[in-house]
Amino acid sequence: MTDPTSNPLTARTIVAFLADIFERRGGEEYLGEPVTMAEHMLQGATLAENANLPEIIVVAALLHDIGHFTSEFGTFRMDDTEDRYHEEAGAQVLEAFFPILVTDCVRYHVAAKRYLCATRPDYFNRLSDASVHSLNLQGGPMSPQEVAEFEQNPNLEQIIQVRYLDDAGKHADMETPGFAHFAPMVQRVVDAHCSA
């Protein structure tokens, strides 16, 4: 097991660290959905790959919920009464090794849900019961001022794209490859960023 407190992460060890998290924690329940945490993230990445989206979007979809595993506050439960800010926890783990496009997709995928609920009235009807519950904890639909501020993010289109992949990755019977399939892609994104 990779322990980031005793062995600082590097560009050469971050992918193994993430693989270890998927292995150890991936079987945990995902927010009351019919899939595990790993299945959810692997489905998002698989859908992105099958749609021939850029590798960076596949990687962002794969890692968007990593903060559920790495947050000291633990994972979301349906009886929660406060938000656990998994999106910020995940972005903080990744930001030293991944480009801002990836960390923005991680950091703002919750904000994207709030944004879409405010700007696309039919979007709310697509949300699962667990997503509606977490939306309420996360502040509900954005205000007009929040919408205007969010729209200033230069990565808005990709953040929204990953949000839709997040929503789509909740099928109990979907077959996906494991983390190892995506690991070389993750390493390429890390290498490109860290060598820039």
C-alpha positions in Angstrom: 0.0 0.0 0.0 1.3 3.5 -0.9 1.2 5.9 2.0 1.6 9.5 0.9 2.4 10.7 4.4 5.5 8.5 4.7 6.5 8.4 1.1 5.9 11.6 -0.8 4.2 11.1 -4.2 6.1 11.8 -7.4 5.2 11.7 -11.1 6.6 8.1 -11.1 4.5 6.9 -8.1 1.2 8.8 -8.5 -0.3 6.3 -10.9 0.5 3.3 -8.6 -0.9 5.3 -5.7 -4.2 5.8 -7.6 -4.2 2.2 -8.7 -3.8 1.1 -5.1 -6.8 3.3 -4.1 -8.9 1.7 -6.7 -7.8 -1.8 -5.6 -8.4 -1.2 -1.9 -11.4 1.1 -1.8 -13.0 0.6 -5.2 -15.5 -1.9 -3.9 -17.2 0.5 -1.6 -20.7 1.6 -2.2 -21.2 4.6 -4.4 -23.7 7.1 -2.9 -26.6 4.7 -2.8 -26.2 3.9 -6.5 -26.3 0.4 -8.0 -22.6 0.5 -8.7 -19.4 0.6 -6.5 -17.1 3.6 -6.5 -14.6 2.0 -8.9 -17.4 0.8 -11.2 -18.8 4.3 -11.4 -15.5 6.0 -12.3 -14.4 3.2 -14.6 -17.8 3.5 -16.4 -17.3 7.2 -16.9 -13.8 6.6 -18.4 -15.0 3.8 -20.6 -17.9 5.9 -22.0 -15.4 8.7 -22.7 -13.0 6.3 -24.4 -15.7 4.6 -26.4 -16.8 8.1 -27.6 -13.2 8.7 -28.8 -12.9 11.7 -26.5 -9.4 13.1 -25.8 -7.3 11.1 -23.3 -7.3 14.0 -20.9 -11.1 13.8 -20.7 -11.0 10.0 -20.2 -8.5 10.5 -17.4 -10.6 13.3 -15.8 -13.7 11.1 -15.9 -11.7 8.2 -14.4 -10.5 10.4 -11.5 -13.4 12.8 -10.9 -14.5 11.2 -7.7 -11.1 10.2 -6.3 -11.7 12.5 -3.4 -14.3 10.1 -2.0 -11.3 7.8 -1.4 -8.8 10.4 -0.3 -10.8 12.8 1.8 -10.3 12.7 5.5 -14.0 13.3 5.8 -14.8 9.9 4.2 -17.4 9.0 1.6 -20.9 10.4 1.1 -23.8 8.6 2.7 -27.5 9.0 2.1 -28.0 10.0 5.7 -25.4 12.8 5.6 -26.6 16.3 6.7 -23.5 18.1 5.6 -21.4 18.1 2.4 -18.0 16.4 2.6 -16.3 18.4 -0.2 -14.9 15.3 -2.0 -14.3 17.4 -5.1 -11.8 19.7 -3.4 -10.1 16.7 -1.6 -9.6 15.0 -4.9 -8.3 18.0 -6.7 -5.7 18.7 -4.0 -4.3 15.1 -4.3 -4.0 15.5 -8.1 -3.0 19.1 -8.7 0.8 18.5 -8.4 0.8 15.9 -11.1 -2.1 16.7 -13.5 -2.9 19.7 -15.7 -5.4 22.2 -14.6 -7.9 20.8 -17.1 -8.0 17.6 -15.1 -8.0 19.2 -11.7 -10.8 21.7 -12.8 -12.9 18.7 -14.0 -12.4 17.1 -10.5 -12.7 20.3 -8.5 -15.8 21.6 -10.3 -17.9 18.5 -11.2 -20.1 19.3 -8.3 -20.4 22.9 -9.3 -21.3 21.7 -12.8 -24.3 19.8 -11.4 -25.4 23.0 -9.6 -24.8 25.0 -12.8 -26.7 22.6 -15.0 -29.7 22.5 -12.6 -29.8 26.3 -12.8 -29.3 26.7 -16.6 -31.0 23.6 -18.1 -34.3 22.9 -16.4 -34.6 19.4 -17.8 -31.2 18.4 -16.3 -32.6 18.0 -12.7 -35.0 15.3 -13.9 -32.0 13.2 -15.0 -30.5 13.1 -11.5 -30.7 10.0 -9.3 -32.2 10.2 -5.8 -28.6 10.2 -4.4 -27.6 13.0 -6.7 -30.7 15.1 -5.6 -29.8 14.5 -2.0 -26.2 15.5 -2.5 -27.3 18.5 -4.6 -29.3 19.8 -1.6 -26.2 19.4 0.7 -24.0 21.1 -1.9 -26.1 24.3 -2.1 -28.8 23.5 -4.7 -28.9 25.1 -8.1 -26.6 28.0 -8.6 -27.8 31.6 -8.3 -27.6 33.9 -11.3 -24.4 35.4 -9.9 -22.8 32.0 -9.3 -23.8 31.0 -12.9 -22.1 34.1 -14.3 -18.9 33.5 -12.3 -18.8 29.8 -13.2 -19.1 30.6 -16.9 -15.8 32.5 -16.7 -13.9 29.2 -16.3 -11.9 28.6 -19.5 -12.5 24.8 -19.0 -16.3 25.1 -18.7 -17.0 22.9 -21.7 -14.8 20.0 -20.5 -16.1 20.3 -16.9 -19.6 19.9 -18.2 -18.5 17.0 -20.4 -17.1 15.2 -17.4 -20.3 16.0 -15.4 -22.4 14.2 -18.0 -20.0 11.3 -18.0 -20.3 11.2 -14.2 -24.1 11.1 -14.5 -23.9 8.3 -17.1 -21.6 6.0 -15.1 -24.2 4.3 -12.9 -25.2 1.1 -14.7 -25.3 -2.0 -12.6 -24.6 -4.3 -15.6 -22.0 -2.4 -17.6 -18.8 -4.1 -18.4 -15.6 -2.0 -18.2 -11.9 -2.7 -18.2 -10.1 -2.2 -14.9 -7.9 0.6 -13.8 -4.8 -1.1 -15.3 -6.3 -0.5 -18.8 -6.3 3.2 -18.2 -3.0 3.4 -16.2 -0.8 4.0 -19.2 -3.1 6.8 -20.3 -3.0 8.4 -16.8 0.8 8.2 -16.8 1.0 9.9 -20.2 -1.1 12.8 -18.9 1.1 13.0 -15.8 4.3 12.8 -17.9 3.1 15.5 -20.4 2.2 17.8 -17.5 5.3 17.2 -15.4 7.7 17.6 -18.3 6.2 20.8 -19.6 
